[in-house]
């Protein structure tokens, strides 16, 4: 089937640039990436990923993290495992 429809959307320039850089690394054009997303929506009869509303605990954790509170900084994966006691 030939392409005859256009999709237009306004998006933050920084997000667009970052996403298009990833598409390029994957060898995809933006059109191919959007088509891939649409195909997955069609195949799954919905979004191809979970979309959830964060609960109160998650919202509180996000707020604390964004404020720089209650963070544990790890130098690398080994340091993280050590701090987790694994």
MMTF fields as JSON, N, C-alpha, C and O atoms, coordinates in Angstrom:
{
  "mmtfVersion": "1.0.0",
  "mmtfProducer": "UNKNOWN",
  "numBonds": 343,
  "numAtoms": 344,
  "numGroups": 86,
  "numChains": 1,
  "numModels": 1,
  "chainsPerModel": [1],
  "groupsPerChain": [86],
  "chainIdList": ["A"],
  "bondAtomList": [4, 2, 8, 6, 12, 10, 16, 14, 20, 18, 24, 22, 28, 26, 32, 30, 36, 34, 40, 38, 44, 42, 48, 46, 52, 50, 56, 54, 60, 58, 64, 62, 68, 66, 72, 70, 76, 74, 80, 78, 84, 82, 88, 86, 92, 90, 96, 94, 100, 98, 104, 102, 108, 106, 112, 110, 116, 114, 120, 118, 124, 122, 128, 126, 132, 130, 136, 134, 140, 138, 144, 142, 148, 146, 152, 150, 156, 154, 160, 158, 164, 162, 168, 166, 172, 170, 176, 174, 180, 178, 184, 182, 188, 186, 192, 190, 196, 194, 200, 198, 204, 202, 208, 206, 212, 210, 216, 214, 220, 218, 224, 222, 228, 226, 232, 230, 236, 234, 240, 238, 244, 242, 248, 246, 252, 250, 256, 254, 260, 258, 264, 262, 268, 266, 272, 270, 276, 274, 280, 278, 284, 282, 288, 286, 292, 290, 296, 294, 300, 298, 304, 302, 308, 306, 312, 310, 316, 314, 320, 318, 324, 322, 328, 326, 332, 330, 336, 334, 340, 338],
  "bondOrderList": [1, 1, 1, 1, 1, 1, 1, 1, 1, 1, 1, 1, 1, 1, 1, 1, 1, 1, 1, 1, 1, 1, 1, 1, 1, 1, 1, 1, 1, 1, 1, 1, 1, 1, 1, 1, 1, 1, 1, 1, 1, 1, 1, 1, 1, 1, 1, 1, 1, 1, 1, 1, 1, 1, 1, 1, 1, 1, 1, 1, 1, 1, 1, 1, 1, 1, 1, 1, 1, 1, 1, 1, 1, 1, 1, 1, 1, 1, 1, 1, 1, 1, 1, 1, 1],
  "groupList": [{"groupName": "UNK", "atomNameList": ["N", "CA", "C", "O"], "elementList": ["N", "C", "C", "O"], "formalChargeList": [0, 0, 0, 0], "bondAtomList": [1, 0, 2, 1, 3, 2], "bondOrderList": [1, 1, 2], "singleLetterCode": "X", "chemCompType": "L-PEPTIDE LINKING"}],
  "groupTypeList": [0, 0, 0, 0, 0, 0, 0, 0, 0, 0, 0, 0, 0, 0, 0, 0, 0, 0, 0, 0, 0, 0, 0, 0, 0, 0, 0, 0, 0, 0, 0, 0, 0, 0, 0, 0, 0, 0, 0, 0, 0, 0, 0, 0, 0, 0, 0, 0, 0, 0, 0, 0, 0, 0, 0, 0, 0, 0, 0, 0, 0, 0, 0, 0, 0, 0, 0, 0, 0, 0, 0, 0, 0, 0, 0, 0, 0, 0, 0, 0, 0, 0, 0, 0, 0, 0],
  "groupIdList": [1, 2, 3, 4, 5, 6, 7, 8, 9, 10, 11, 12, 13, 14, 15, 16, 17, 18, 19, 20, 21, 22, 23, 24, 25, 26, 27, 28, 29, 30, 31, 32, 33, 34, 35, 36, 37, 38, 39, 40, 41, 42, 43, 44, 45, 46, 47, 48, 49, 50, 51, 52, 53, 54, 55, 56, 57, 58, 59, 60, 61, 62, 63, 64, 65, 66, 67, 68, 69, 70, 71, 72, 73, 74, 75, 76, 77, 78, 79, 80, 81, 82, 83, 84, 85, 86],
  "secStructList": [7, 7, 7, 7, 7, 7, 7, 7, 7, 7, 7, 7, 2, 2, 2, 2, 2, 2, 2, 2, 2, 2, 2, 2, 2, 6, 6, 7, 7, 2, 2, 2, 2, 2, 2, 2, 2, 2, 2, 2, 2, 2, 2, 2, 6, 1, 7, 1, 1, 7, 7, 7, 7, 7, 7, 2, 2, 2, 2, 2, 2, 2, 2, 2, 2, 2, 6, 6, 7, 1, 7, 7, 7, 7, 1, 1, 2, 2, 2, 2, 2, 2, 2, 2, 6, 7],
  "xCoordList": [0.845, 0.0, 0.893, 1.856, 0.594, 1.376, 1.131, 0.08, 2.112, 1.981, 1.238, 1.633, 0.15, -0.631, -1.138, -1.871, -0.763, -1.198, -0.001, 1.124, -0.264, 0.778, 0.46, -0.693, 1.477, 1.343, 2.118, 3.297, 1.456, 2.122, 1.947, 0.855, 3.019, 2.954, 3.979, 5.061, 3.64, 4.588, 5.245, 4.572, 6.558, 7.305, 8.472, 8.96, 8.916, 10.046, 11.273, 11.586, 11.968, 13.13, 14.205, 14.804, 14.464, 15.499, 15.124, 15.954, 13.867, 13.383, 13.461, 13.891, 13.043, 13.082, 14.51, 14.758, 15.442, 16.837, 17.412, 18.101, 17.133, 17.648, 17.056, 17.769, 15.753, 15.101, 15.63, 15.901, 15.776, 16.267, 17.711, 18.106, 18.493, 19.864, 19.834, 20.62, 18.937, 18.797, 18.298, 18.789, 17.324, 16.839, 17.993, 18.121, 18.83, 19.98, 20.92, 21.417, 21.167, 22.032, 21.442, 22.174, 20.12, 19.432, 19.27, 18.763, 19.701, 19.574, 18.168, 17.778, 17.408, 16.021, 15.862, 16.514, 15.001, 14.583, 13.46, 12.902, 13.143, 12.038, 10.736, 9.929, 10.535, 9.331, 9.267, 8.203, 10.392, 10.413, 10.111, 9.397, 10.651, 10.414, 8.939, 8.357, 8.342, 6.925, 6.076, 5.116, 6.417, 5.694, 5.81, 4.83, 7.0, 7.215, 6.326, 5.708, 6.259, 5.403, 3.937, 3.242, 3.466, 2.082, 1.789, 0.717, 2.748, 2.553, 2.416, 1.589, 3.219, 3.13, 1.796, 1.206, 1.324, 0.008, -1.062, -1.954, -0.959, -1.927, -1.854, -2.885, -0.631, -0.461, -0.948, -1.543, -0.701, -1.068, -2.46, -2.969, -3.063, -4.386, -4.362, -5.306, -3.287, -3.09, -1.654, -0.903, -1.268, 0.115, 1.054, 0.707, 2.231, 3.157, 3.993, 5.059, 3.521, 4.192, 3.141, 2.088, 3.439, 2.502, 2.499, 3.55, 1.318, 1.164, 0.394, -0.756, 1.05, 0.412, 0.508, 1.401, -0.408, -0.386, 0.354, -0.04, 1.43, 2.197, 1.343, 0.517, 1.56, 0.843, 1.509, 2.521, 0.954, 1.445, 2.9, 3.682, 3.267, 4.648, 5.608, 6.672, 5.237, 6.091, 6.202, 7.295, 5.088, 5.132, 6.021, 6.788, 5.919, 6.752, 8.222, 9.074, 8.519, 9.902, 10.453, 11.593, 9.66, 10.091, 10.404, 11.428, 9.516, 9.708, 10.98, 11.75, 11.204, 12.403, 13.664, 14.654, 13.626, 14.779, 15.074, 16.227, 14.039, 14.231, 14.768, 15.469, 14.437, 14.932, 16.336, 16.947, 16.846, 18.186, 18.246, 19.322, 17.106, 17.064, 16.994, 16.466, 17.543, 17.49, 18.115, 17.632, 19.184, 19.871, 21.067, 21.75, 21.304, 22.523, 23.281, 22.822, 24.442, 25.246, 26.23, 26.936, 26.268, 27.178, 28.173, 27.831, 29.397, 30.453, 30.348, 30.682, 29.884, 29.751, 28.861, 28.344, 28.683, 27.802, 28.306, 27.51, 29.62, 30.164, 29.866, 29.508, 30.012, 29.721, 28.243, 27.889, 27.378, 25.946, 25.614, 24.868, 26.176, 25.905, 26.414, 25.76, 27.57, 28.13, 27.199, 26.932, 26.702, 25.791, 24.45, 23.781, 24.059, 22.812, 23.012, 22.044, 24.274, 24.563, 24.431, 24.138, 24.648, 24.515, 25.898, 26.015],
  "yCoordList": [-1.17, 0.0, 1.237, 1.304, 2.185, 3.408, 4.328, 4.29, 5.143, 6.087, 7.318, 7.959, 7.642, 8.809, 9.634, 10.602, 9.272, 10.033, 10.695, 10.198, 11.812, 12.562, 12.629, 12.811, 12.484, 12.636, 13.89, 14.02, 14.811, 16.043, 16.154, 15.938, 16.49, 16.659, 17.683, 17.782, 18.432, 19.361, 18.627, 17.966, 18.754, 18.046, 18.914, 19.745, 18.724, 19.499, 19.229, 18.072, 20.277, 20.097, 19.188, 18.402, 19.28, 18.45, 16.964, 16.114, 16.671, 15.289, 14.759, 13.63, 15.585, 15.194, 14.867, 13.849, 15.743, 15.524, 14.259, 13.5, 14.026, 12.818, 11.56, 10.588, 11.58, 10.404, 10.14, 8.994, 11.198, 11.017, 10.523, 9.796, 10.912, 10.396, 8.886, 8.14, 8.445, 7.01, 6.28, 5.197, 6.866, 6.25, 6.06, 5.009, 7.086, 7.029, 5.901, 5.173, 5.75, 4.667, 3.302, 2.339, 3.227, 1.98, 1.784, 0.756, 2.771, 2.678, 2.956, 2.485, 3.721, 4.035, 5.516, 6.357, 5.821, 7.203, 7.471, 6.542, 8.733, 9.067, 8.456, 7.952, 8.499, 7.906, 6.411, 5.892, 5.713, 4.274, 3.993, 3.042, 4.818, 4.63, 4.844, 4.075, 5.882, 6.144, 5.014, 4.58, 4.537, 3.414, 2.173, 1.451, 1.919, 0.776, 0.898, -0.081, 2.083, 2.307, 2.04, 1.334, 2.589, 2.384, 0.896, 0.407, 0.181, -1.256, -2.015, -2.92, -1.65, -2.304, -2.005, -2.881, -0.774, -0.42, -1.294, -1.808, -1.454, -2.284, -3.742, -4.365, -4.291, -5.694, -5.972, -7.018, -5.054, -5.262, -4.737, -4.934, -4.067, -3.468, -2.513, -2.467, -1.762, -0.813, -0.347, -0.662, 0.394, 0.854, -0.328, -1.262, -0.301, -1.432, -1.396, -2.009, -0.689, -0.633, -0.263, 0.282, -0.564, -0.253, 1.246, 1.884, 1.787, 3.178, 3.143, 2.705, 3.612, 3.561, 4.925, 5.722, 5.164, 6.38, 6.035, 5.111, 6.772, 6.448, 6.577, 7.482, 5.652, 5.732, 6.766, 7.358, 6.984, 8.022, 7.789, 8.737, 6.544, 6.235, 6.568, 7.143, 6.211, 6.492, 7.998, 8.503, 8.715, 10.176, 10.829, 11.74, 10.361, 10.903, 10.615, 11.482, 9.401, 9.027, 9.891, 10.349, 10.12, 10.992, 12.395, 12.979, 12.934, 14.284, 14.356, 15.309, 13.357, 13.331, 13.232, 13.915, 12.399, 12.227, 13.513, 13.936, 14.135, 15.376, 16.49, 17.386, 16.431, 17.425, 17.071, 17.848, 15.899, 15.491, 14.901, 14.834, 14.471, 13.89, 12.368, 11.791, 11.737, 10.275, 9.525, 8.462, 10.079, 9.436, 8.647, 9.054, 7.534, 6.766, 6.764, 6.207, 7.389, 7.53, 6.367, 6.075, 5.712, 4.59, 4.957, 5.617, 4.522, 4.803, 3.914, 4.328, 2.701, 1.745, 0.603, 0.637, -0.398, -1.523, -2.275, -2.668, -2.479, -3.191, -2.444, -3.055, -1.119, -0.3, -0.397, -0.46, -0.411, -0.522, -1.85, -1.881, -2.941, -4.259, -4.318, -4.897, -3.728, -3.694, -2.945, -3.404, -1.794, -0.999, -1.696, -1.483, -2.519, -3.291, -4.56, -5.219, -4.902, -6.117, -7.376, -8.451, -7.233, -8.396, -8.937, -9.911],
  "zCoordList": [0.0, 0.0, 0.0, 0.765, -0.824, -0.919, 0.261, 0.901, 0.525, 1.632, 1.151, 0.177, 1.85, 1.437, 2.608, 2.404, 3.834, 5.006, 5.66, 5.592, 6.288, 6.975, 8.455, 8.844, 9.269, 10.714, 11.095, 10.764, 11.789, 12.233, 13.737, 14.263, 14.419, 15.874, 16.312, 15.733, 17.323, 17.93, 19.098, 19.889, 19.192, 20.221, 20.665, 19.899, 21.891, 22.401, 21.529, 21.25, 21.099, 20.216, 20.795, 20.061, 22.105, 22.718, 22.661, 22.338, 22.98, 22.919, 21.487, 21.253, 20.544, 19.127, 18.694, 18.049, 19.056, 18.674, 19.276, 18.594, 20.559, 21.229, 20.61, 20.363, 20.359, 19.772, 18.365, 18.007, 17.569, 16.198, 16.179, 15.268, 17.17, 17.27, 17.525, 16.941, 18.388, 18.66, 17.417, 17.096, 16.713, 15.48, 14.503, 13.875, 14.381, 13.469, 13.869, 13.01, 15.172, 15.637, 15.302, 15.075, 15.272, 14.938, 13.434, 12.986, 12.663, 11.215, 10.715, 9.647, 11.488, 11.127, 10.836, 11.454, 9.905, 9.714, 10.718, 11.301, 10.908, 11.798, 11.272, 12.053, 9.98, 9.379, 9.658, 9.994, 9.522, 9.799, 11.27, 11.588, 12.166, 13.594, 13.934, 14.699, 13.37, 13.613, 13.043, 13.68, 11.859, 11.247, 12.119, 12.303, 12.657, 13.551, 14.786, 15.204, 15.365, 16.52, 16.158, 16.889, 15.054, 14.624, 14.388, 14.744, 13.784, 13.531, 14.851, 14.963, 15.846, 17.147, 17.824, 18.456, 17.691, 18.233, 17.581, 18.254, 16.261, 15.528, 15.985, 16.24, 16.091, 16.471, 17.89, 18.148, 18.796, 20.194, 20.524, 21.628, 19.551, 19.75, 20.94, 21.729, 21.058, 22.148, 22.136, 21.214, 23.141, 23.21, 23.432, 24.155, 22.825, 22.944, 24.222, 24.281, 25.235, 26.528, 27.574, 27.244, 28.829, 29.896, 30.178, 30.23, 30.356, 30.769, 32.082, 32.136, 33.138, 34.448, 35.124, 34.835, 36.003, 36.81, 38.093, 38.804, 38.401, 39.605, 40.87, 40.99, 41.808, 43.076, 43.981, 43.605, 45.153, 46.067, 46.468, 46.532, 46.737, 47.125, 45.989, 46.218, 44.781, 43.624, 43.394, 43.136, 43.485, 43.31, 44.36, 44.051, 45.605, 46.682, 46.408, 46.6, 45.961, 45.648, 44.523, 44.6, 43.479, 42.371, 42.892, 42.538, 43.737, 44.267, 45.109, 44.988, 45.958, 46.797, 45.935, 46.198, 44.928, 44.043, 43.29, 43.207, 42.743, 42.004, 42.892, 42.42, 44.18, 45.131, 45.635, 46.37, 45.24, 45.652, 47.048, 47.641, 47.588, 48.925, 48.857, 47.907, 49.893, 50.049, 48.87, 48.479, 48.31, 47.198, 47.701, 48.64, 47.072, 47.313, 46.0, 45.003, 46.01, 44.798, 44.723, 45.689, 43.576, 43.353, 42.264, 41.282, 42.455, 41.478, 40.25, 39.141, 40.456, 39.362, 39.837, 40.953, 38.998, 39.337, 40.566, 41.419, 40.664, 41.827, 43.116, 44.123, 43.089, 44.252, 44.606, 45.784, 43.592, 43.821, 44.511, 45.49, 43.991, 44.586, 46.018, 46.885, 46.273, 47.622, 48.556, 49.666, 48.119, 48.957, 49.154, 50.165, 48.201, 48.338, 49.156, 49.535, 49.429, 50.184, 49.362, 49.886, 48.081, 47.179, 46.842, 46.099]
}
